Amino acid sequence: MGYFSSIDLINFRNFENYSLNFSKNCNVFYGKNGSGKTNILEGISLLAKGRGLRKDKFTNIIKKNCEKFIIKSDFRSEEIIYNLVAETDNINNRIKKTLTVNNDKSSESLELIYNQTPFLYFLPETERLFLASPSTRRNLIDQFIYTSHNKYNKLVNRYNKLIQERSKILINNNDETWLNQLEKSISVDALQIYSLRESQLNILINNLNIYLRNFDLPFKIDTKLNDKFYTSDLKNEGYEDILKNNRKIDTLVGGCAIGPHKSDYMFSVNDNSFVPQLSTGQQKTIILLMYLSQCKYLSEVNFKQPILLLDEICSHLDDINRTVLLTLIETFKLQIFMTGTSENLFSFLSTNANFCNIT
């Protein structure tokens, strides 16, 4: 099992030079609002590829009146220590993040770690998953898929670029030959995205319902795709025909009216009502169990050890649900980082947990 053993935050958010040591299991950061608990989670998340759990601009993350931020960490795996550094640089008047492993910026050295230790983030706004916009639900499903399919982001990004390119051609010159080629490529990528999402949801819901039964929680969750045209037996040629028939309306409205970028996923409970009708605490319990279900899948099927970042995990949870979740969390042999306003919220954890008071 790989894990982060320490972190140094330099000129990062509210921290000028701040260091912490971590347990390879549960780590709890507690303190008042505004003390920087979530900033520490963000710092950890920026040791992976991308813009971190907040997706914020790097210029907003650099401490005021400083030129750059630096994040240093030791990652330990099978008696080997990897020195990770994430820092910002001004490249052609753009602030960009660079990652190095043992002073090596090559993708091979980065993949060595991240292929086996994907990150999963839970933020307070995730509590509104079932009430939020369809894009929020799509993004969560996509986040789960990415943890087991490293090239999934490339697939989604390529699909989005193809959609944008098609929109430009429809508006500007309507090149028939190029449109046909684009729509052929779009259909291939779109159907692959639909297929991966369907597979991911089937696995997720199956594991989720197992947890719900094991903990005697009175829910059975189901989900279905809410999409105007997609069916599981749709082939590439049929998809291309639909795109071709929609050219006129897509030209008038702009964008693309159909596809996985427009679909939604509806969650129902006990076969007759929708999850949004449950209380906030019940919804949060289900969402957190979804995260743990994904961890179970990654550990047992993909042989990966995800890093879990759970912000304000205990808010809106009563003692019963909090006990269920924290007890379950400790059964995973994973590195987990959690935040809360009080140490007492995590009293159900064993003495193996590492508690840090952030002041």
Residue frames as qw, qx, qy, qz and C-alpha x, y, z in Angstrom:
[[0.000, 0.886, 0.463, 0.000, 0.00, 0.00, 0.00],
 [0.414, 0.306, -0.010, 0.857, 1.34, 3.42, -0.97],
 [0.273, -0.856, -0.429, 0.096, 0.77, 6.45, 1.23],
 [0.211, 0.762, -0.140, 0.597, 1.86, 10.04, 1.84],
 [0.668, -0.324, -0.494, 0.451, 3.96, 10.28, 5.01],
 [0.284, -0.539, -0.194, 0.769, 4.34, 14.06, 5.17],
 [0.346, 0.760, 0.379, 0.398, 3.60, 17.37, 3.50],
 [0.327, -0.399, -0.082, 0.853, 5.24, 20.81, 3.40],
 [0.254, 0.822, 0.473, 0.190, 3.11, 23.74, 2.21],
 [0.415, -0.313, 0.041, 0.853, 5.12, 26.79, 1.19],
 [0.141, 0.248, -0.141, -0.948, 3.37, 30.07, 0.25],
 [0.193, -0.255, -0.869, -0.379, 0.17, 28.09, -0.17],
 [0.361, -0.707, -0.525, -0.306, -3.18, 29.75, 0.63],
 [0.402, -0.871, 0.048, -0.277, -2.97, 30.87, 4.30],
 [0.872, -0.389, 0.125, 0.269, 0.22, 28.88, 4.97],
 [0.148, 0.899, -0.399, -0.100, 3.65, 30.47, 4.66],
 [0.385, 0.416, -0.820, 0.078, 5.64, 27.39, 5.66],
 [0.724, -0.263, 0.337, -0.542, 3.61, 24.59, 7.21],
 [0.351, 0.304, -0.882, -0.079, 4.55, 20.94, 7.77],
 [0.793, -0.212, 0.274, -0.500, 2.59, 17.86, 8.84],
 [0.027, 0.255, -0.963, -0.085, 3.32, 14.16, 9.24],
 [0.735, -0.007, -0.187, -0.652, 0.64, 11.65, 8.27],
 [0.616, -0.131, 0.756, -0.180, -0.52, 8.21, 9.30],
 [0.070, 0.127, -0.831, -0.536, -0.83, 5.62, 6.55],
 [0.034, -0.470, -0.882, -0.006, -4.44, 5.09, 7.67],
 [0.071, -0.856, -0.483, -0.171, -6.91, 7.68, 9.00],
 [0.349, -0.015, -0.153, 0.924, -5.88, 11.33, 9.35],
 [0.103, -0.821, -0.560, -0.044, -8.24, 13.87, 10.89],
 [0.255, 0.182, -0.075, 0.947, -7.75, 17.66, 10.62],
 [0.233, -0.760, -0.607, -0.006, -9.99, 19.55, 13.03],
 [0.289, -0.203, -0.152, 0.923, -10.33, 23.20, 13.97],
 [0.234, 0.641, 0.341, -0.646, -12.39, 26.33, 13.53],
 [0.589, 0.694, 0.384, 0.153, -13.82, 27.39, 10.18],
 [0.274, 0.945, -0.127, 0.129, -11.21, 29.30, 8.21],
 [0.592, -0.672, 0.418, 0.152, -8.24, 27.69, 9.96],
 [0.251, 0.639, -0.641, -0.344, -7.06, 26.01, 6.73],
 [0.660, -0.081, 0.735, -0.130, -8.29, 22.42, 7.06],
 [0.759, 0.564, 0.314, -0.086, -9.63, 22.27, 3.52],
 [0.270, 0.873, -0.391, -0.111, -6.49, 24.00, 2.27],
 [0.361, -0.469, 0.805, 0.034, -4.46, 21.03, 3.51],
 [0.721, 0.288, 0.627, -0.066, -6.74, 18.64, 1.61],
 [0.548, 0.827, 0.013, -0.127, -6.33, 20.82, -1.45],
 [0.036, -0.780, 0.615, 0.113, -2.55, 20.73, -1.07],
 [0.560, -0.151, 0.814, 0.025, -2.62, 16.92, -0.96],
 [0.689, 0.550, 0.460, -0.110, -4.89, 16.80, -4.01],
 [0.359, 0.890, -0.218, -0.177, -2.49, 19.01, -5.99],
 [0.355, -0.510, 0.763, 0.178, 0.16, 16.32, -5.65],
 [0.612, 0.310, 0.716, 0.125, -1.88, 14.52, -8.31],
 [0.232, 0.202, 0.510, 0.804, -2.46, 15.65, -11.86],
 [0.091, -0.720, -0.583, -0.365, -4.89, 18.49, -12.51],
 [0.017, -0.577, 0.098, -0.811, -6.05, 21.55, -10.57],
 [0.048, 0.067, -0.762, 0.642, -6.92, 19.86, -7.30],
 [0.014, -0.453, -0.878, 0.153, -10.19, 19.33, -5.50],
 [0.112, 0.689, 0.329, -0.636, -11.35, 22.97, -5.75],
 [0.561, 0.510, 0.477, 0.444, -10.37, 23.37, -9.42],
 [0.085, -0.938, -0.114, 0.316, -9.27, 26.90, -8.57],
 [0.525, 0.791, -0.175, 0.263, -6.93, 29.14, -10.54],
 [0.781, -0.073, -0.294, 0.546, -3.34, 28.77, -9.40],
 [0.166, 0.481, -0.117, 0.853, -3.07, 32.54, -9.01],
 [0.566, -0.605, -0.069, -0.556, -5.71, 32.31, -6.25],
 [0.919, -0.294, -0.240, 0.109, -3.81, 29.57, -4.43],
 [0.590, 0.264, -0.279, 0.710, -0.44, 31.36, -4.22],
 [0.385, -0.662, -0.420, 0.487, -0.14, 33.25, -0.93],
 [0.165, 0.970, 0.167, 0.060, -0.55, 37.00, -1.33],
 [0.007, -0.932, 0.356, 0.062, 2.60, 38.88, -2.39],
 [0.600, -0.358, 0.683, 0.212, 4.40, 35.62, -3.24],
 [0.292, 0.493, -0.574, -0.586, 5.57, 34.47, -6.68],
 [0.618, 0.109, -0.727, -0.280, 4.77, 30.75, -6.45],
 [0.766, -0.424, 0.318, -0.364, 3.61, 27.96, -4.18],
 [0.381, 0.387, -0.839, 0.013, 5.56, 24.79, -3.46],
 [0.856, -0.294, 0.170, -0.390, 4.17, 21.54, -2.06],
 [0.286, 0.466, -0.835, 0.063, 6.57, 18.82, -0.98],
 [0.848, -0.248, 0.220, -0.413, 5.69, 15.33, 0.15],
 [0.039, -0.371, 0.926, 0.058, 7.22, 11.92, 0.74],
 [0.857, 0.073, -0.109, -0.498, 5.28, 9.03, -0.78],
 [0.268, -0.418, 0.863, -0.090, 6.14, 5.58, 0.58],
 [0.890, 0.205, -0.083, -0.398, 5.48, 2.35, -1.26],
 [0.986, 0.043, -0.101, 0.122, 7.02, -1.07, -0.55],
 [0.718, -0.477, 0.054, 0.504, 9.97, 0.34, 1.39],
 [0.462, 0.283, 0.261, 0.799, 10.71, 2.89, -1.35],
 [0.066, -0.738, -0.315, 0.593, 10.41, 6.64, -0.66],
 [0.399, 0.532, 0.421, 0.617, 9.45, 8.93, -3.53],
 [0.172, -0.450, -0.201, 0.853, 10.04, 12.67, -3.12],
 [0.241, 0.675, 0.612, 0.335, 7.13, 14.52, -4.73],
 [0.138, -0.389, -0.099, 0.905, 7.09, 18.23, -5.48],
 [0.240, 0.726, 0.580, 0.281, 4.23, 20.26, -6.94],
 [0.244, -0.533, -0.080, 0.806, 5.01, 23.88, -7.70],
 [0.433, 0.839, 0.318, -0.085, 3.87, 26.71, -9.91],
 [0.471, -0.214, 0.332, 0.789, 5.97, 28.35, -12.60],
 [0.347, 0.760, 0.081, -0.543, 5.38, 31.31, -14.89],
 [0.504, 0.006, 0.705, 0.499, 5.61, 29.85, -18.40],
 [0.125, 0.319, 0.531, 0.775, 4.98, 32.31, -21.24],
 [0.236, -0.189, 0.150, -0.941, 3.06, 34.59, -18.85],
 [0.766, -0.282, -0.343, -0.465, 0.85, 31.71, -17.71],
 [0.370, -0.480, 0.687, -0.400, 0.94, 30.18, -14.24],
 [0.832, 0.095, -0.482, -0.259, 1.26, 26.42, -14.59],
 [0.722, -0.520, 0.418, -0.187, 1.80, 23.57, -12.14],
 [0.569, 0.466, -0.677, -0.029, 4.67, 21.15, -12.56],
 [0.885, -0.389, 0.178, -0.185, 5.03, 17.79, -10.82],
 [0.406, 0.581, -0.699, 0.094, 8.30, 16.01, -10.16],
 [0.936, -0.340, 0.032, -0.090, 9.09, 12.62, -8.61],
 [0.780, -0.359, 0.234, 0.456, 12.66, 12.36, -7.34],
 [0.082, -0.654, 0.282, 0.697, 13.51, 15.43, -9.49],
 [0.197, 0.056, 0.823, 0.530, 12.12, 13.67, -12.58],
 [0.414, 0.345, 0.128, -0.833, 9.34, 15.37, -14.58],
 [0.233, 0.114, -0.827, -0.499, 8.81, 12.48, -17.01],
 [0.720, -0.146, -0.120, -0.668, 5.32, 11.01, -17.31],
 [0.736, 0.046, -0.675, 0.023, 6.72, 7.53, -16.63],
 [0.267, 0.083, -0.688, 0.670, 7.80, 8.41, -13.11],
 [0.405, -0.082, 0.224, -0.883, 4.44, 10.06, -12.35],
 [0.772, -0.016, -0.400, -0.493, 2.43, 7.14, -13.71],
 [0.474, 0.130, -0.822, 0.288, 4.38, 4.77, -11.48],
 [0.036, 0.077, 0.654, -0.752, 2.59, 6.29, -8.48],
 [0.444, 0.167, 0.142, -0.869, -0.73, 7.51, -9.79],
 [0.563, 0.060, -0.696, -0.441, -1.70, 4.36, -11.66],
 [0.494, -0.180, -0.829, 0.192, -1.96, 2.57, -8.32],
 [0.204, -0.427, -0.569, 0.673, -3.14, 5.40, -6.06],
 [0.003, 0.558, 0.447, 0.699, -6.02, 7.37, -7.59],
 [0.010, 0.049, 0.442, -0.896, -7.59, 10.23, -5.63],
 [0.194, -0.608, -0.708, -0.302, -11.25, 10.49, -4.62],
 [0.049, 0.111, -0.274, 0.954, -12.58, 13.82, -3.27],
 [0.208, -0.684, -0.694, -0.087, -15.71, 14.57, -1.24],
 [0.111, 0.161, -0.142, 0.970, -16.56, 18.25, -0.70],
 [0.214, 0.321, 0.613, -0.690, -19.50, 19.79, 1.22],
 [0.478, 0.364, -0.170, -0.781, -21.21, 20.71, -2.07],
 [0.274, 0.105, -0.918, -0.267, -21.22, 17.01, -3.00],
 [0.195, 0.229, 0.801, -0.517, -24.00, 16.61, -0.41],
 [0.482, 0.508, 0.177, -0.691, -26.33, 18.19, -2.98],
 [0.146, -0.185, 0.849, 0.473, -25.54, 15.59, -5.62],
 [0.166, 0.421, 0.886, 0.103, -29.15, 14.46, -6.03],
 [0.110, 0.840, 0.411, -0.338, -30.50, 18.04, -6.07],
 [0.176, -0.607, 0.329, 0.701, -27.80, 19.64, -8.21],
 [0.549, 0.596, -0.262, -0.524, -27.60, 20.01, -11.99],
 [0.978, 0.198, 0.045, -0.040, -27.15, 16.95, -14.25],
 [0.520, 0.683, -0.429, 0.281, -23.53, 17.96, -14.89],
 [0.349, -0.616, 0.585, -0.394, -22.76, 17.42, -11.19],
 [0.888, -0.083, 0.408, -0.197, -23.95, 13.81, -11.37],
 [0.831, 0.533, -0.111, 0.109, -22.12, 13.22, -14.66],
 [0.194, 0.773, -0.508, 0.326, -18.92, 14.65, -13.16],
 [0.585, -0.475, 0.584, -0.302, -19.08, 12.35, -10.13],
 [0.948, 0.172, 0.260, -0.061, -19.62, 9.27, -12.29],
 [0.642, 0.698, -0.232, 0.219, -16.75, 10.41, -14.52],
 [0.165, -0.743, 0.570, -0.309, -14.52, 10.91, -11.46],
 [0.802, -0.236, 0.516, -0.187, -15.22, 7.32, -10.40],
 [0.894, 0.436, 0.081, 0.056, -14.53, 5.98, -13.89],
 [0.345, 0.824, -0.388, 0.227, -11.22, 7.85, -14.07],
 [0.476, -0.626, 0.580, -0.212, -9.98, 6.12, -10.91],
 [0.795, -0.059, 0.603, 0.024, -10.11, 2.77, -12.71],
 [0.698, 0.529, 0.342, 0.339, -9.54, 3.90, -16.32],
 [0.433, -0.520, 0.053, 0.734, -6.53, 6.21, -16.46],
 [0.202, 0.018, 0.500, 0.842, -7.20, 7.28, -20.05],
 [0.081, 0.685, 0.724, -0.013, -10.86, 8.15, -19.52],
 [0.065, -0.783, -0.117, 0.607, -10.16, 11.88, -19.15],
 [0.136, -0.314, 0.586, 0.734, -8.46, 11.87, -22.54],
 [0.107, 0.385, 0.861, 0.315, -11.54, 10.22, -24.04],
 [0.013, -0.809, -0.531, 0.252, -13.92, 12.82, -22.54],
 [0.135, -0.690, 0.148, 0.696, -11.65, 15.75, -23.49],
 [0.159, -0.087, 0.729, 0.660, -11.33, 14.46, -27.06],
 [0.080, 0.580, 0.800, 0.130, -15.10, 14.05, -27.30],
 [0.057, -0.833, -0.314, 0.451, -15.70, 17.61, -26.06],
 [0.152, -0.512, 0.401, 0.744, -13.21, 19.01, -28.59],
 [0.148, 0.184, 0.833, 0.500, -14.92, 17.12, -31.41],
 [0.033, 0.746, 0.655, -0.114, -18.30, 18.56, -30.36],
 [0.103, -0.786, -0.022, 0.609, -16.84, 22.08, -30.36],
 [0.188, -0.272, 0.633, 0.700, -15.21, 21.56, -33.75],
 [0.140, 0.447, 0.835, 0.290, -18.50, 20.32, -35.22],
 [0.008, -0.830, -0.442, 0.341, -20.30, 23.42, -33.88],
 [0.140, -0.629, 0.267, 0.716, -17.76, 25.73, -35.53],
 [0.154, -0.019, 0.779, 0.607, -18.12, 24.00, -38.89],
 [0.099, 0.625, 0.773, 0.034, -21.91, 24.07, -38.73],
 [0.034, -0.860, -0.245, 0.446, -21.86, 27.81, -38.10],
 [0.146, -0.681, 0.354, 0.625, -19.04, 28.83, -40.42],
 [0.222, 0.449, -0.631, -0.592, -18.84, 26.69, -43.56],
 [0.837, 0.124, 0.335, -0.415, -20.82, 23.45, -43.23],
 [0.253, 0.518, -0.774, -0.261, -18.12, 21.35, -44.92],
 [0.906, -0.038, -0.078, -0.414, -20.01, 18.10, -45.64],
 [0.789, 0.273, -0.522, 0.177, -16.96, 15.87, -45.95],
 [0.196, 0.357, -0.626, 0.665, -15.36, 17.12, -42.75],
 [0.593, -0.267, 0.248, -0.718, -18.69, 16.99, -40.89],
 [0.928, 0.020, -0.284, -0.242, -19.18, 13.35, -41.84],
 [0.639, 0.268, -0.595, 0.407, -15.73, 12.49, -40.54],
 [0.102, -0.361, 0.497, -0.783, -16.24, 14.43, -37.32],
 [0.743, -0.196, 0.098, -0.633, -19.62, 12.84, -36.64],
 [0.879, 0.103, -0.466, -0.004, -18.14, 9.41, -37.20],
 [0.412, 0.265, -0.617, 0.616, -15.47, 10.13, -34.58],
 [0.370, -0.314, 0.307, -0.819, -18.04, 11.69, -32.23],
 [0.863, -0.141, -0.190, -0.446, -20.26, 8.61, -32.38],
 [0.762, 0.133, -0.578, 0.260, -17.36, 6.27, -31.53],
 [0.199, 0.238, -0.558, 0.769, -16.30, 8.31, -28.49],
 [0.509, -0.272, 0.115, -0.808, -19.85, 9.04, -27.33],
 [0.889, -0.127, -0.329, -0.293, -20.91, 5.39, -27.32],
 [0.640, 0.132, -0.607, 0.451, -17.76, 4.46, -25.43],
 [0.072, -0.270, 0.423, -0.862, -18.53, 7.09, -22.77],
 [0.726, -0.216, -0.079, -0.648, -22.13, 5.85, -22.47],
 [0.866, 0.001, -0.500, -0.016, -20.90, 2.26, -22.12],
 [0.443, 0.186, -0.601, 0.639, -18.31, 3.08, -19.44],
 [0.307, -0.271, 0.291, -0.865, -20.82, 5.12, -17.44],
 [0.828, -0.162, -0.235, -0.483, -23.40, 2.33, -17.60],
 [0.787, 0.055, -0.567, 0.238, -20.85, -0.23, -16.44],
 [0.196, 0.266, -0.511, 0.794, -19.63, 2.05, -13.66],
 [0.513, -0.278, 0.133, -0.801, -23.15, 2.66, -12.36],
 [0.876, -0.115, -0.398, -0.248, -24.02, -1.04, -12.36],
 [0.637, 0.091, -0.589, 0.489, -20.95, -1.81, -10.25],
 [0.003, -0.284, 0.363, -0.887, -21.54, 1.17, -7.97],
 [0.644, -0.275, -0.031, -0.714, -25.21, 0.49, -7.27],
 [0.860, -0.081, -0.502, -0.045, -24.59, -3.21, -6.66],
 [0.523, 0.076, -0.564, 0.635, -21.87, -2.54, -4.06],
 [0.195, -0.307, 0.204, -0.909, -23.87, 0.32, -2.53],
 [0.758, -0.283, -0.198, -0.553, -26.91, -1.87, -1.91],
 [0.775, -0.043, -0.578, 0.252, -24.72, -4.54, -0.32],
 [0.236, 0.160, -0.471, 0.835, -23.49, -1.94, 2.19],
 [0.453, -0.290, 0.011, -0.843, -27.02, -0.72, 2.85],
 [0.852, -0.222, -0.399, -0.257, -28.16, -4.27, 3.64],
 [0.666, 0.059, -0.574, 0.473, -25.12, -5.05, 5.79],
 [0.123, 0.073, -0.427, 0.893, -25.77, -2.01, 7.98],
 [0.019, -0.552, -0.815, 0.177, -29.55, -2.56, 8.13],
 [0.090, 0.328, -0.011, -0.940, -30.22, 0.77, 6.45],
 [0.500, 0.455, 0.688, -0.263, -33.80, 0.74, 5.08],
 [0.371, 0.722, -0.184, -0.555, -32.93, 1.73, 1.51],
 [0.706, 0.131, 0.593, 0.364, -32.54, 0.04, -1.83],
 [0.093, 0.711, -0.183, -0.673, -31.10, 2.37, -4.45],
 [0.665, 0.367, 0.568, 0.316, -31.61, 2.12, -8.18],
 [0.021, -0.619, 0.194, 0.761, -30.67, 4.40, -11.04],
 [0.635, 0.502, 0.552, 0.201, -31.61, 4.95, -14.65],
 [0.322, -0.075, 0.313, 0.890, -30.32, 7.00, -17.52],
 [0.278, 0.789, 0.410, -0.364, -32.44, 10.02, -18.44],
 [0.222, -0.330, 0.527, 0.751, -31.53, 10.63, -22.07],
 [0.533, 0.471, 0.036, -0.702, -33.58, 11.76, -25.06],
 [0.727, 0.485, -0.328, -0.358, -32.33, 9.25, -27.58],
 [0.152, 0.506, -0.847, 0.060, -29.72, 6.81, -26.29],
 [0.940, -0.163, 0.081, -0.288, -30.41, 3.09, -25.96],
 [0.563, -0.533, 0.615, 0.146, -27.87, 0.38, -25.15],
 [0.741, 0.224, 0.584, 0.242, -28.33, -1.23, -28.59],
 [0.334, 0.920, -0.016, -0.203, -27.53, 2.00, -30.49],
 [0.825, 0.053, 0.256, 0.501, -24.73, 1.48, -33.02],
 [0.330, -0.373, 0.187, 0.847, -22.23, 3.92, -34.53],
 [0.098, 0.262, 0.619, 0.733, -24.16, 4.26, -37.80],
 [0.212, -0.738, -0.629, -0.124, -27.40, 5.05, -35.98],
 [0.376, -0.690, -0.184, 0.591, -25.67, 7.67, -33.85],
 [0.275, -0.145, 0.388, 0.868, -24.17, 9.28, -36.96],
 [0.016, -0.509, -0.682, -0.525, -27.63, 9.44, -38.58],
 [0.296, -0.806, -0.480, 0.180, -29.08, 11.20, -35.53],
 [0.366, -0.531, 0.069, 0.761, -26.26, 13.75, -35.55],
 [0.188, 0.112, 0.569, 0.793, -26.79, 14.35, -39.26],
 [0.132, -0.658, -0.672, -0.314, -30.54, 14.85, -38.79],
 [0.372, -0.798, -0.340, 0.330, -29.87, 17.34, -35.98],
 [0.517, 0.060, 0.130, 0.844, -27.52, 19.57, -37.95],
 [0.009, -0.637, -0.337, -0.694, -30.12, 22.22, -38.70],
 [0.524, -0.800, -0.245, -0.162, -31.30, 22.64, -35.09],
 [0.741, -0.400, -0.049, 0.537, -27.73, 22.48, -33.77],
 [0.401, 0.313, 0.190, 0.840, -26.78, 25.26, -36.20],
 [0.211, -0.732, -0.284, -0.583, -29.64, 27.45, -34.96],
 [0.670, -0.727, -0.133, -0.078, -29.24, 26.77, -31.24],
 [0.147, 0.755, -0.583, 0.261, -25.49, 26.22, -31.13],
 [0.415, -0.398, 0.771, -0.273, -23.69, 23.28, -29.58],
 [0.378, 0.049, -0.880, -0.285, -24.95, 19.72, -29.84],
 [0.621, -0.316, 0.053, -0.715, -28.40, 18.80, -28.52],
 [0.968, -0.159, -0.095, -0.170, -27.68, 15.11, -27.97],
 [0.608, 0.444, -0.568, 0.332, -24.91, 13.05, -26.45],
 [0.686, -0.328, -0.545, 0.352, -23.36, 12.01, -23.14],
 [0.233, 0.075, -0.235, 0.941, -22.67, 15.68, -22.34],
 [0.407, -0.273, -0.139, -0.860, -26.46, 16.17, -22.07],
 [0.653, -0.266, -0.693, -0.154, -27.55, 13.00, -20.25],
 [0.372, -0.529, 0.413, -0.642, -28.65, 12.74, -16.63],
 [0.451, -0.023, -0.885, 0.111, -28.84, 9.91, -14.10],
 [0.558, -0.485, -0.015, -0.674, -31.89, 9.61, -11.85],
 [0.212, 0.143, -0.889, 0.379, -31.60, 7.88, -8.46],
 [0.661, -0.402, -0.244, -0.585, -34.61, 6.22, -6.83],
 [0.073, -0.294, 0.824, -0.479, -35.03, 4.62, -3.42],
 [0.368, 0.137, 0.841, -0.373, -37.13, 1.56, -2.54],
 [0.232, 0.270, 0.827, 0.436, -38.54, 1.46, -6.09],
 [0.025, 0.748, 0.643, 0.162, -41.13, 4.18, -5.57],
 [0.126, -0.976, -0.108, 0.142, -39.57, 7.50, -4.59],
 [0.576, 0.671, -0.196, 0.423, -36.61, 9.64, -5.53],
 [0.671, -0.147, -0.385, 0.617, -33.51, 10.00, -3.36],
 [0.109, 0.358, -0.085, 0.923, -33.90, 13.84, -3.19],
 [0.564, -0.577, -0.280, -0.520, -37.01, 13.24, -1.04],
 [0.770, -0.310, -0.438, 0.345, -34.83, 11.84, 1.75],
 [0.356, -0.917, -0.019, 0.178, -33.38, 14.04, 4.49],
 [0.279, 0.866, -0.409, 0.074, -30.05, 15.82, 3.97],
 [0.414, -0.556, 0.710, -0.125, -28.35, 13.42, 6.38],
 [0.831, 0.143, 0.532, -0.072, -29.76, 10.35, 4.64],
 [0.663, 0.748, -0.034, 0.021, -28.69, 11.67, 1.24],
 [0.043, 0.821, -0.560, 0.101, -25.18, 12.36, 2.53],
 [0.656, -0.314, 0.679, -0.103, -24.93, 8.86, 4.02],
 [0.845, 0.407, 0.346, -0.010, -25.86, 7.34, 0.66],
 [0.463, 0.853, -0.229, 0.074, -23.36, 9.52, -1.22],
 [0.212, -0.713, 0.658, -0.117, -20.52, 8.66, 1.17],
 [0.773, -0.063, 0.628, -0.072, -21.39, 4.97, 0.86],
 [0.747, 0.662, 0.059, -0.008, -21.12, 5.45, -2.92],
 [0.165, 0.835, -0.513, 0.107, -17.54, 6.64, -2.41],
 [0.479, -0.440, 0.743, -0.155, -16.75, 3.67, -0.18],
 [0.865, 0.296, 0.385, -0.125, -18.37, 1.34, -2.72],
 [0.592, 0.772, -0.226, 0.051, -15.97, 2.68, -5.35],
 [0.142, -0.706, 0.674, -0.165, -13.06, 2.11, -2.97],
 [0.763, -0.112, 0.614, -0.171, -14.18, -1.48, -2.48],
 [0.823, 0.548, 0.147, -0.033, -14.30, -2.01, -6.25],
 [0.339, 0.837, -0.414, 0.110, -10.89, -0.42, -6.82],
 [0.346, -0.590, 0.703, -0.194, -9.26, -2.46, -4.05],
 [0.726, -0.039, 0.668, -0.158, -10.80, -5.84, -4.81],
 [0.776, 0.533, 0.336, 0.016, -11.10, -5.77, -8.61],
 [0.481, 0.842, -0.132, 0.206, -8.56, -3.24, -9.90],
 [0.821, -0.228, -0.190, 0.488, -6.03, -3.85, -7.11],
 [0.236, 0.586, -0.073, 0.772, -5.64, -0.11, -6.59],
 [0.431, -0.475, -0.551, 0.533, -5.32, 1.73, -3.29],
 [0.094, 0.770, 0.266, 0.572, -7.15, 5.07, -3.62],
 [0.243, -0.069, -0.414, 0.874, -6.42, 8.10, -1.45],
 [0.150, -0.730, -0.640, -0.187, -9.66, 9.45, 0.08],
 [0.141, 0.065, -0.206, 0.966, -10.08, 13.18, 0.83],
 [0.248, -0.632, -0.719, -0.150, -13.30, 13.81, 2.80],
 [0.091, 0.242, -0.179, 0.949, -14.08, 17.44, 3.69],
 [0.429, -0.126, 0.316, -0.837, -16.52, 18.13, 6.58],
 [0.360, -0.030, -0.900, -0.243, -17.60, 14.50, 6.51],
 [0.159, -0.290, -0.850, 0.410, -19.57, 14.62, 9.79],
 [0.239, 0.155, 0.131, -0.950, -21.82, 17.62, 9.15],
 [0.655, 0.059, -0.188, -0.730, -25.56, 16.83, 8.85],
 [0.628, 0.021, -0.775, -0.061, -25.01, 13.28, 10.13],
 [0.691, -0.593, 0.104, -0.399, -26.62, 12.00, 13.34],
 [0.394, -0.581, 0.703, -0.113, -24.70, 9.76, 15.74],
 [0.849, 0.102, 0.511, -0.090, -26.02, 6.55, 14.16],
 [0.738, 0.667, 0.053, 0.088, -25.05, 7.38, 10.58],
 [0.081, 0.864, -0.479, 0.133, -21.74, 8.89, 11.70],
 [0.609, -0.416, 0.668, -0.097, -20.91, 5.69, 13.60],
 [0.872, 0.330, 0.362, -0.014, -21.83, 3.53, 10.60],
 [0.576, 0.799, -0.118, 0.124, -19.65, 5.52, 8.22],
 [0.071, -0.806, 0.562, -0.170, -16.61, 5.95, 10.45],
 [0.748, -0.249, 0.607, -0.093, -16.71, 2.27, 11.43],
 [0.846, 0.460, 0.262, 0.064, -16.85, 1.28, 7.78],
 [0.329, 0.894, -0.286, 0.101, -14.11, 3.73, 6.80],
 [0.344, -0.685, 0.634, -0.097, -11.71, 2.14, 9.28],
 [0.883, 0.022, 0.469, -0.019, -12.20, -1.30, 7.74],
 [0.705, 0.696, -0.032, 0.134, -10.46, -0.10, 4.57],
 [0.722, -0.373, 0.162, 0.560, -6.69, -0.43, 4.47],
 [0.421, 0.689, 0.246, 0.537, -6.42, 2.93, 2.75],
 [0.300, -0.162, -0.233, 0.911, -5.00, 6.34, 3.53],
 [0.073, -0.760, -0.583, -0.276, -7.89, 8.64, 4.35],
 [0.202, 0.015, -0.221, 0.954, -7.90, 12.37, 5.15],
 [0.189, -0.712, -0.653, -0.176, -10.93, 13.91, 6.87],
 [0.104, 0.248, -0.217, 0.938, -11.82, 17.34, 8.23],
 [0.380, -0.679, -0.614, -0.127, -14.26, 18.56, 10.87],
 [0.101, -0.791, 0.101, -0.596, -14.75, 21.38, 13.34],
 [0.561, -0.607, 0.415, -0.380, -14.27, 19.22, 16.46],
 [0.149, 0.361, -0.919, 0.054, -12.20, 16.22, 17.48],
 [0.462, 0.034, 0.721, -0.515, -15.26, 14.85, 19.29],
 [0.725, 0.393, -0.090, -0.559, -17.06, 14.26, 15.99],
 [0.659, 0.418, -0.620, -0.085, -14.55, 11.49, 15.28],
 [0.441, -0.487, 0.640, -0.399, -14.67, 9.82, 18.70],
 [0.942, 0.087, 0.203, -0.251, -15.87, 6.59, 17.05],
 [0.656, 0.600, -0.450, 0.089, -12.49, 6.15, 15.36],
 [0.901, -0.281, -0.192, 0.267, -9.93, 3.87, 16.95],
 [0.425, -0.819, 0.176, 0.343, -6.73, 5.10, 18.56],
 [0.689, 0.050, 0.450, 0.565, -4.91, 4.33, 15.30],
 [0.309, 0.850, 0.312, 0.289, -6.20, 7.56, 13.77],
 [0.486, -0.040, -0.084, 0.869, -3.88, 10.56, 13.52],
 [0.048, -0.894, -0.445, 0.030, -5.49, 13.77, 14.84],
 [0.438, 0.099, 0.023, 0.893, -4.16, 17.23, 13.92],
 [0.049, -0.827, -0.428, 0.361, -5.51, 20.44, 15.46],
 [0.430, 0.412, 0.280, 0.753, -5.29, 23.14, 12.76],
 [0.224, -0.779, -0.361, 0.462, -5.10, 26.59, 14.33]]
